[in-house]
Amino acid sequence: MDENEQNKNKRPVNNYLKFTGMGFQMIGIIGLFSFAGYKIDESASHHTKWVTAILSLTGVFVSLYLVIRSIKE
């Protein structure tokens, strides 16, 4: 096998790992932002968990931005 054929065989696996990693990255970012919002709401004794909701949405937007930016590369 020459080098071109080896690269063609590895490409789908690399893409699969790349996109799987992005999913875990999104889960981590959203989870971190949500946890921070939960702790802030808990320490401030808020009855309505607005900080959790706002930081969770912020985490979603940040993670989507990072995924879109990495797909463009």
N, C-alpha and C positions, 0 to 999 in steps of 0.2 A: 504494500500500500504506500502510496506517496503521501506527502505532507498535506496536500489539498483534501484528500479523502478523509484523513484523520480529523481535520478541522471541521469538515461538514458533519461528521458523526458527533463531535463534541458540542456543536453549536446549540441544538435543542436542549441538551442537558444544562448548559450554562444559562440559557434563557429561563428555563424552569426554575433553577436555583435563584436567579436574579429576581424573578417575580414573586417567588415564595418568600424571599428575604424582605421584599417590599411590604408584603402582607404582615409579616411579624413586626416590621418597623412601625407600620400604621397602628397595630394593636398596642405596641409599647408606648407610642406617643399619646394616643388617646387615653390609654389607661393611666399614664403618668399625670396628664392634665386633669383627668376626672378625680384621681386620688387626691391631688393637691386641692382641688375645689371642695371635695368632701371634707378634708381636714380643716380647711378654712371655715367652712360652714359649721363644722362641729365645734371648733374653738370659739367661734363668735355666737354660738347658740341661736342660729337662724332657724325660724320655724319653716320657712320656705327655702328650699335649697337652690337659690338663684346663682350663687357663685359656682356651684357644681355644674349647673346647666351651662353657664357662660363659658367656663373653662373647658367643658367637654366639647362644645361646639368649636371653640378655638383650637382644640387638639385635632378635631376632624379637619378643619381648614388648613392647619399647619401640615398635617400628614398628607393631605391631598396635594398641597403645593410641592412638597418634597418628592412625591411620586411623579407628578407631572414633570417636574424639573429633571428628574433622573431618566424618565422615558425619552425626553427630548435629546438627551446626550446619547 
